[in-house]
Amino acid sequence: MRRLILGAALAAGLAGAAQAADFVVVSSTDPAIARGTEYASGQALQIAPGKSVVLIDPVGTVKRLTGTAAPVTLPRRHLASVDAERLAVVKLLVAPPRMRRAMPTLNPTCPAADLTTFDGILTVAPVDGCLTRAREAFEAYVSKAAGPEPAA
């Protein structure tokens, strides 16, 4: 019985990993593609000609895709398993800021992490009171990695 339960849990976990998103939209000049949207690797994405989309994967690789008349195929990611927790933190970073109803912490104690690295940003972001600092570092990280916006 124990083997059956473990086998079912493993199968459910693998099925969930197979359907997990591999990329999150960080920015888009195409109004039809919203920031925070998730896409799987190898998926065809219709980007309007002259528009661009910046994507990030759970490892921190940033890709800028430019639209053409034909759909753009997202790169294939060969990750053994997509870390759902990392992707959830990325979604938190690209989500619109929320209004706080409680009194903010004046001096939050954020973990000592290098905010110029993707892993450092993901370490700081989930800590209460540190999300704003992590968002600023994330935007700088993505801007540097994606490069300048292509000329129209």
N, C-alpha and C positions, 0 to 999 in steps of 0.2 A: 504494500500500500504506500509505503514511504517513497519507494522508487517511482511509483506512478505520479504522486504529487510533485516530486522533484522534476520529473520529466515534463509534466504539464507546465510547471513554472518556467522551466528552461525554454520550452517551445513558445510560450507566450512572450517571454523576454526577447527571443530572437525575432519573432514576428513584429514586435514593436520596434526593434532596431532597424528592421528592413524598411519600415514605413517612415522612419524618422527623417526630418529635413536635414539637408546638408549645408544649405546656405540661408542667410538672412539678408534682406535688403537693408542697407545702411542709408543709402540716399538714391534718389531717382529724379531725373528731369522729365520723365514720362508720367503724366498725371494718372495713367491707368495702373501704374505699379506703385503700391504704397510702401512706405518705410515700415520695416518690421515683418513684411511678408516672407514666408518660408518657402523654399524650393528644394527639390531633390536633385542630386547630381544627375547629369545626362538629360534633364528635362528641357524641352524646347520652350523658350521664352520669347514672346512677340514684343519687341521693343520698337517703338515708332522710329522711323528714320530720322537721324539727327539728334535723337535723345540718347541718354546713357543711364546706366544703372550700376551702382557700386554694391557688391555683395561681399560678405565675409563668411568664412566657414569656422567650425569650432576650434580649429588649430590656430586661427588668426590670419590666414591667408586672405588678402583683399584682392578682388578682381573687379575691374571696370569693364563693362560690356557696352558696346555702342550698337544702336539699332540700325537695321537695314530693312529692305523690303521682305526678306526671308526671316523666319524665326531664328534666334540665336540659341544654340545648344549649350547648356551649362557644362562646365568641365566635369569630368568624371572624378570623383574622390575615391581613393582606395584606402579608406580608413577601416580598420578591423571592426571598430564599433564607434558610432558617433556618440559622443558624450552628451546626453540629454541635459545634464545639469549645466554644462558650459554653454550650450545653446540657449537655455533658459536665461542665463545671465546676460548673454548678448541681446536677447529680446528685451530684457529689462533696460539695457543701455540705450536701445533705439526707441523705446516706448516714449510717448510724450510725458513730460514731467507731471506728477500728480500734485494736487493741492494738499498740503498738510493741515489737518484740523487741530492736531495736538501742538503743544509748544515745542519748537525745534530744540535740539541739543545744541548748546552754544559751542562747545569744544568737543566734537566727537573724537573718539580715539580710533583712528583708522590704523589698520595693520601696516607695518613697515614693508612696503613693496615698491619695486621699481615701476613707476607709472608710465615709463616709455616702452614697456613690453606688454604684450597681450596678456600673458599669464599674470603679471602684476596688476593689471587693470581688473581682470576677472577675480582676483583675490580681494580687492578693495570694494568692488561694486556692491556685493550683497550685505555689507556691514551697515547697520543702521546709522544714518547720518553721513555716510561717505559716498553716496551715489552721485551727487553733483560733481564732486572732485573726480570720480571715476569717469563720468560722462565727458567732462572736459578733456581728460587724458585720452579717452577713446576717440573723440572727434579728431584730436591732433594725430593720433596713431593712424587712423583711416585716411586722413588728408595726405599724410606723408606717404603711406603705402600705395594709395590709389593714383597719386600724381595729379597733374593739372587736368581740368575739364577739357575735353577735346574742342577744338574750334568748330563752330557751326558752319 
